[in-house]
């Protein structure tokens, strides 16, 4: 189950989530891979505190593990809160800017690539009411999908659907939709994303992780267990793409992809009884 707001308020500024990412492609070229990874859940307003309290973690400075504002949002080094607030306001979700958390990969020895970063946005009463999915591709682009959440039991997953509006894989077009199923971070975290187009389900991506206590010792163990995570993520993307190409997948140029449409206000959330489901492996 997700933590209550009171529990989050007394929680450390940084938490560790260790688990795996799995991608499965259906269709003419079937393909699957699984990669062990770890992520950090950060309180956007307490990044400096985390940088002070942990010797192995740095905020906007070089450290074995680090978070840099340049890797997210406007990607110009400015603080993230104003950008997040602007994104929420653009989608009519300003009420959920009281507490902002971000789950992402950290920099390891100065380098990181985050295909997906997830912002958890709470209102003044502590209710998680909005999610921002910040998607990056290997061509330097970035796009944000916003999703309001329905009020429901915190122990249940949230489901929502968004039309695809951003070029990511060179083997998939931009026509289609994403189906998200999210279990917010508590003792466990899980996110399943399915991509469907006119040919049916084409891709399923899953990130499942377990929360671990955070300390310098825990960070040191992560460095020993995942010393090349940043390189494995970006290298794995290209290696798996090569495998797909050898299986006969057709390459699509990013310049030929349809441009992302001008963002419109997010529609009302899908009722829980109609929400699409996607299994999340445990």
C-alpha positions in Angstrom: 0.0 0.0 0.0 1.1 3.6 -0.5 2.2 5.5 2.5 -0.1 8.1 4.1 0.7 11.7 3.9 1.8 11.8 7.5 4.2 8.9 6.9 5.6 10.6 3.8 6.0 13.8 5.7 8.2 12.1 8.3 10.1 10.0 5.6 13.6 10.8 4.5 14.1 13.1 1.6 15.4 10.2 -0.5 14.3 6.6 -0.8 15.7 3.7 -2.7 13.6 1.4 -5.0 15.4 -1.7 -6.3 13.9 -4.0 -8.8 13.8 -4.6 -12.6 12.5 -3.3 -15.9 10.9 -5.6 -18.4 10.0 -4.9 -22.0 8.0 -7.3 -24.2 7.2 -6.7 -27.8 4.4 -8.5 -29.6 3.6 -8.6 -33.2 5.6 -9.7 -36.2 9.0 -9.5 -34.3 8.5 -10.9 -30.8 11.1 -9.8 -28.3 11.6 -9.6 -24.6 14.3 -8.4 -22.2 14.6 -7.8 -18.4 17.1 -5.5 -16.7 17.8 -5.2 -13.0 17.8 -1.5 -12.0 17.4 0.8 -9.0 15.7 4.2 -8.8 15.5 7.0 -6.3 12.3 8.6 -5.0 13.1 12.2 -4.2 11.2 15.0 -2.5 11.6 17.9 -4.9 11.7 20.4 -2.0 14.3 18.5 0.0 17.0 17.8 -2.5 19.5 20.1 -0.8 18.8 18.2 2.5 19.5 14.9 0.8 22.8 16.2 -0.5 23.8 17.3 3.0 22.8 14.2 4.8 24.3 11.6 2.5 28.0 11.7 1.7 27.7 9.5 -1.5 24.8 11.5 -2.9 25.1 14.9 -4.5 22.6 17.5 -5.6 23.7 19.6 -8.6 27.3 18.6 -8.0 29.5 15.6 -8.9 29.1 12.6 -6.6 29.1 8.8 -7.0 25.3 9.1 -7.1 23.7 12.4 -7.9 20.7 14.3 -9.0 21.0 17.2 -11.3 18.2 19.7 -12.3 19.6 19.7 -15.8 18.4 16.2 -16.4 14.7 17.0 -16.0 12.0 19.5 -16.7 13.3 22.4 -18.7 16.7 20.8 -18.5 18.5 24.2 -18.1 19.6 23.8 -14.5 16.8 25.8 -13.0 14.8 24.5 -10.0 12.1 21.9 -11.0 9.2 23.1 -8.8 8.2 26.1 -11.0 8.3 23.9 -14.1 6.2 21.2 -12.4 3.7 23.8 -11.2 3.4 25.2 -14.7 2.8 21.7 -16.2 0.1 21.0 -13.6 -1.6 24.4 -14.2 -1.6 23.7 -17.9 -3.6 20.6 -17.3 -5.9 22.1 -14.7 -4.2 20.2 -11.8 -2.7 23.1 -9.8 -4.3 21.8 -6.6 -1.8 18.9 -6.6 1.4 21.0 -6.3 1.7 21.0 -2.5 4.0 18.0 -2.3 6.0 16.8 -5.3 8.1 13.6 -5.5 10.1 12.3 -8.4 11.0 8.7 -9.1 14.0 8.4 -11.5 17.4 6.9 -12.2 20.2 8.9 -10.5 23.4 10.0 -12.1 26.2 7.4 -11.6 29.6 9.0 -11.7 28.2 11.9 -13.7 26.0 10.2 -16.3 22.4 9.1 -16.5 19.7 8.5 -19.1 16.1 8.4 -17.9 13.7 6.9 -20.5 10.9 7.6 -18.1 10.7 9.8 -14.9 7.5 9.8 -12.9 6.3 12.8 -10.8 3.9 12.1 -7.9 1.8 15.2 -7.1 -0.1 15.7 -3.9 -2.6 18.3 -2.7 -2.4 20.1 0.7 -4.3 17.3 2.4 -1.7 14.8 1.2 -3.9 13.1 -1.4 -2.0 11.9 -4.5 -4.1 13.4 -7.3 -1.9 13.7 -10.4 0.9 12.0 -12.2 3.4 13.5 -14.7 5.2 11.0 -16.9 8.3 12.6 -18.4 9.4 10.6 -21.4 12.8 11.0 -23.2 14.0 9.4 -26.4 17.6 8.8 -27.5 17.3 11.6 -30.0 17.3 14.3 -27.3 13.6 14.8 -27.2 11.2 14.9 -24.3 7.5 14.9 -23.7 5.2 15.0 -20.7 2.0 13.0 -20.2 -0.3 14.3 -17.4 -2.8 12.1 -15.7 -5.3 13.0 -12.9 -6.1 10.2 -10.5 -9.5 9.1 -9.4 -10.2 8.9 -5.6 -10.0 5.3 -4.6 -8.5 3.0 -2.0 -4.8 3.7 -1.8 -4.1 0.0 -1.9 -5.4 -0.3 -5.5 -3.7 0.5 -8.7 -4.6 3.6 -10.8 -5.4 3.1 -14.5 -5.5 5.7 -17.2 -5.1 5.9 -21.0 -3.3 8.5 -23.1 -2.9 8.9 -26.9 0.7 8.6 -27.9 2.1 12.0 -28.9 5.9 11.5 -29.0 8.4 9.5 -31.0 10.3 7.0 -28.8 11.1 3.7 -30.5 12.4 3.8 -34.1 10.3 0.6 -34.7 7.0 2.0 -33.6 5.0 4.9 -35.0 3.2 7.6 -33.0 -0.3 6.5 -33.8 -1.7 4.6 -30.9 -2.4 4.9 -27.2 -0.7 4.0 -23.9 -2.5 2.2 -21.1 -0.9 2.9 -17.7 -1.5 0.8 -14.6 0.3 2.4 -11.6 0.8 1.2 -8.0 2.3 4.3 -6.3 5.5 3.9 -4.3 5.0 2.5 -0.8 6.7 -0.6 0.3 6.5 -1.7 -3.3 6.2 0.2 -6.6 4.9 -1.0 -9.9 4.1 0.6 -13.2 2.9 -1.3 -16.3 2.6 0.5 -19.7 0.9 -1.1 -22.7 1.1 0.5 -26.2 -1.7 -0.4 -28.6 -2.1 0.7 -32.2 -4.3 -0.4 -35.1 -2.6 -3.8 -35.1 -3.3 -4.5 -31.4 -0.9 -4.7 -28.4 2.6 -3.9 -29.6 4.6 -3.3 -26.5 4.3 -3.9 -22.7 6.8 -2.3 -20.4 6.9 -3.0 -16.6 8.9 -1.5 -13.8 8.6 -3.3 -10.5 10.6 -2.5 -7.4 10.8 -2.8 -3.6 11.6 0.0 -1.2 14.9 -0.2 0.7 16.2 1.8 3.6 18.4 4.7 2.5 21.9 5.4 4.0 25.4 5.9 2.8 26.0 2.2 3.4 22.9 1.3 1.3 24.1 3.7 -1.5 27.6 2.0 -1.4 26.0 -1.4 -1.8 24.0 -0.1 -4.8 27.2 1.2 -6.4 28.8 -2.2 -6.0 25.7 -4.1 -7.3 24.9 -1.7 -10.2 28.2 0.0 -11.0 27.4 0.4 -14.7 23.6 1.0 -14.6 23.7 4.2 -16.6 25.7 2.7 -19.3 23.7 -0.5 -19.3 20.4 1.5 -19.7 21.6 3.5 -22.8 23.7 0.6 -24.1 20.9 -1.8 -23.6 18.5 0.3 -25.6 20.7 0.3 -28.6 21.7 -3.4 -28.2 18.0 -4.5 -28.1 17.3 -2.2 -31.0 20.0 -4.0 -33.0 18.4 -7.4 -32.1 15.0 -6.2 -33.3 16.5 -4.9 -36.6 18.1 -8.3 -37.2 14.7 -9.9 -36.6 13.3 -7.8 -39.4 11.8 -4.8 -37.6 11.3 -1.8 -39.9 13.3 1.3 -38.9 11.4 4.5 -38.8 13.2 7.8 -38.9 12.4 10.3 -36.1 12.2 13.1 -38.7 9.5 11.2 -40.5 7.3 10.8 -37.4 4.3 12.9 -37.0 4.9 16.0 -34.8 3.5 15.9 -31.3 0.1 17.7 -31.2 -0.3 20.9 -29.2 -1.2 19.6 -25.6 -4.9 20.0 -24.7 -6.5 19.8 -21.3 -6.5 16.3 -19.9 -9.9 14.7 -20.0 -11.7 13.4 -16.9 -10.2 10.3 -15.4 -11.6 6.9 -16.5 -13.9 5.5 -13.8 -12.3 2.5 -12.0 -14.9 0.1 -13.4 -13.9 1.0 -16.9 -10.2 1.4 -16.4 -8.1 -0.9 -18.7 -6.1 -3.5 -16.9 -2.5 -4.8 -17.5 -0.9 -7.4 -15.4 2.0 -6.3 -13.3 4.4 -9.2 -12.6 5.4 -9.4 -8.9 
